[in-house]
Structures are given as C-alpha cells and as structure tokens.
Amino acid sequence: MSEAAVLRWIAPGFEPVAAADVPQPPSVEELQAITDAAYQDGFRRGQADGYATGQSEIRRQIAQIEGILDSFTRPLARLDGEVSDALIDLATRVAGTLVGHAYRLDPTLLADLVRDALDAVGSSSRDVELRLHPDDLGVLMPHLMTLDGVRLTGDTTLARGELRLHSESMRIDGTLDARLKACLNAMLDAPKGDA
C-alpha cells in the first residue's frame, strides 16, 4: 500500500474544533469579592424588608391599643353626659320647688315677673294675652287690674308661679322649667372668670 492510498476518515460531527477563547475561571480574590458584594446586597435588602415589616406591625399594634382605649373612654364620656344631664334635671326640680313655694308665699314676686314680661313685650303691642294658673290669677287680680290692653286668662296647664304671655309679635314662656333652664344655660355659658 502506498502512501497515497491512506486516507484519514473522520466521523461526521467530530470535526476538529479550532481553539476557542475559553474564559478563565475567576481567581479566589475575585470569588471572595463577588461573595462579599452579594452578602452586602442581601443584608441591605433584608434589613429594609425587616424594617418595613416592623413598622407595619407597630402601626397595627398602635391601632389596636387606640381601639381598646377608645372602647374604655366612650362609655365614660356617655356616663359623664348622663350624670351631667341628671344633675341639671335635679337642680331644676329643686329650684323649681323652691321658687314655686316663694311665689305662693309672696304673690308680689309673681306680679313683678308679670311686669317684666309685659315690659319685654313693649307697649306697642295692642293685643296681649296673659295666662296664669287660676289660683295665681285670683291672688294677683288686685295687682293686674291696672293693666290696659291685657287679656287675663286662667290656664290649668300652668303650675302656680308660672305664666305665658302671647302678643302679636312675641311669645314668652314663663314656666318655671323654662326660666330655670335659661338661668342654668346662662350660668353654664358664662366665661369662667364671671362665675
């Protein structure tokens, strides 16, 4: 066999590959730098996530505590209002009893009240109706005879010492309850220095 007759056979797909540029593996120092950078990045992200989670948990607990405190204070505020209303009602009743007793003992006090109510209406009113309890009307008749243009009416819905005055332009509620509540409201609305 001659030299020319020898051929080299290469299997398909196994052609020789030219030397390619194969990257060099990183050095130990480069691997350490990559590891440190990844650790620092993970640490920062974990710290930020943990801080955000902690803040939301704190807000949730604060809201829960505020809800508990609100549930304690709401009944106390309602109770405070109820006690205040009950004291006002009691004071009004006690004062009404005392004032009514004083009017029965001294009818001239009621006559003064009638004059004050008539002065509030003024002299320009032509038709004025004065309503009094029938017993007060009988006692005050001598004091009220001099009033011109005033129609006197007995009203059994009124208690002794109470009055109602009706004119064309004004209505005055002189019941003890209305007068005492007006006095009480005036005292409550007055500045602290005036008390």
C-alpha positions in Angstrom: 0.0 0.0 0.0 1.2 3.2 -0.9 1.2 6.4 1.0 -1.3 8.0 -1.3 -3.9 5.4 -0.7 -4.3 6.1 3.1 -7.0 8.5 3.8 -7.9 9.6 7.2 -11.6 9.1 7.9 -13.3 11.4 10.4 -16.7 10.7 11.7 -19.4 13.2 10.9 -19.9 15.8 13.7 -16.5 15.3 15.1 -14.5 17.7 13.1 -11.7 19.3 14.9 -12.6 22.5 16.7 -10.4 25.4 16.5 -9.1 26.6 19.8 -11.8 28.9 21.2 -11.5 31.6 23.7 -12.4 29.8 26.9 -12.8 32.2 29.8 -10.5 31.8 32.6 -12.2 30.9 35.9 -12.2 33.7 38.4 -9.5 33.9 40.9 -10.0 33.3 44.6 -9.9 37.0 45.3 -12.5 37.7 42.6 -14.7 35.0 44.0 -14.4 36.5 47.5 -15.3 40.0 46.2 -18.4 38.6 44.4 -19.5 36.7 47.6 -19.0 39.8 49.8 -20.9 42.0 47.4 -23.8 39.5 47.3 -23.8 39.3 51.1 -23.9 43.1 51.5 -26.7 43.4 48.9 -28.7 40.7 50.7 -28.1 42.2 54.1 -29.4 45.7 52.9 -32.5 44.2 51.3 -33.2 42.0 54.4 -32.7 45.0 56.7 -35.1 47.2 54.6 -37.7 44.5 54.4 -37.5 43.8 58.2 -37.7 47.5 59.0 -40.9 47.9 56.8 -42.4 44.8 58.4 -41.6 46.1 61.9 -43.1 49.5 61.1 -46.4 47.9 59.8 -46.6 45.7 62.9 -46.0 48.7 65.2 -48.8 50.6 63.4 -51.1 47.6 63.7 -50.4 47.4 67.5 -50.9 51.1 68.0 -54.3 51.0 66.2 -55.3 48.1 68.4 -54.3 49.9 71.6 -56.1 53.0 70.5 -59.2 50.9 69.8 -59.0 49.5 73.3 -58.6 52.9 74.8 -61.4 54.3 72.8 -63.7 51.5 74.0 -62.8 52.5 77.6 -63.3 56.2 77.2 -66.5 56.2 75.1 -68.7 54.7 77.9 -67.1 57.2 80.4 -67.9 60.1 78.2 -71.5 58.9 77.8 -71.8 58.4 81.5 -70.4 61.8 82.1 -73.1 63.3 79.9 -75.8 61.3 81.6 -74.7 62.4 85.1 -74.5 66.0 83.9 -78.0 65.8 82.5 -79.3 64.2 85.7 -77.7 66.8 87.9 -79.2 69.6 85.7 -82.6 68.0 85.9 -82.3 67.6 89.7 -81.2 71.2 90.2 -84.0 72.4 88.0 -86.6 70.4 90.0 -85.2 71.6 93.4 -85.0 75.2 92.3 -88.5 75.0 90.8 -89.9 73.7 94.0 -88.2 76.5 96.0 -89.2 79.2 93.6 -92.8 77.9 93.3 -93.0 77.9 97.1 -91.7 81.5 97.2 -94.3 82.7 94.7 -97.1 81.1 96.7 -95.8 82.8 99.9 -95.3 86.2 98.3 -97.6 86.9 95.2 -95.9 90.2 94.6 -92.9 88.3 93.3 -95.1 86.9 90.5 -96.6 90.4 89.9 -93.0 91.6 89.4 -92.4 88.8 86.9 -95.6 89.7 85.1 -94.5 93.3 84.8 -91.0 92.2 83.5 -92.7 90.0 80.9 -95.0 92.9 79.8 -92.0 95.2 79.6 -90.3 92.7 77.3 -93.3 92.7 75.0 -93.3 96.5 75.0 -96.2 99.0 74.9 -96.6 98.8 71.1 -98.5 95.5 71.2 -102.2 96.1 71.1 -103.5 92.6 72.0 -101.7 90.8 74.8 -102.9 87.7 76.5 -101.5 86.8 79.9 -102.1 83.2 81.0 -101.7 82.3 84.7 -102.7 79.5 86.9 -106.3 80.2 88.1 -105.2 80.4 91.8 -102.4 82.9 90.9 -104.9 84.9 88.8 -107.2 85.2 91.8 -104.4 86.3 94.1 -102.9 88.8 91.6 -106.1 90.3 90.4 -105.7 93.4 92.5 -102.2 93.9 91.1 -103.2 93.2 87.5 -106.4 95.4 87.3 -104.4 98.4 86.3 -103.0 96.8 83.1 -104.5 98.2 80.0 -104.8 96.1 76.8 -104.0 92.8 78.6 -106.5 89.9 78.5 -106.1 87.7 81.6 -106.7 84.0 81.1 -106.7 81.2 83.7 -104.7 78.2 82.4 -104.8 75.0 84.4 -101.8 73.5 82.5 -99.6 76.1 84.2 -98.3 75.5 87.8 -98.5 78.1 90.5 -95.9 80.8 89.8 -95.8 80.2 86.1 -97.1 82.4 83.2 -97.3 82.6 79.5 -97.6 85.8 77.6 -98.8 86.0 73.9 -98.7 89.1 71.8 -98.8 89.7 68.1 -95.1 89.6 67.7 -93.8 87.6 70.7 -94.5 84.6 72.9 -92.9 84.4 76.4 -92.7 81.1 78.2 -92.6 81.9 81.9 -92.9 78.4 83.1 -90.5 77.5 86.0 -88.9 74.9 83.9 -88.1 77.3 81.0 -86.9 80.1 83.3 -84.7 77.7 85.4 -83.2 76.2 82.3 -82.5 79.6 80.8 -80.7 80.6 84.1 -78.8 77.4 84.1 -77.7 77.7 80.5 -76.7 81.3 81.1 -74.5 80.2 84.0 -73.0 77.3 82.0 -72.3 79.6 79.0 -70.8 82.3 81.1 -66.9 82.6 81.0 -65.1 81.0 83.9 -64.0 84.4 85.3 -67.6 85.6 85.6 -68.7 82.7 87.8 
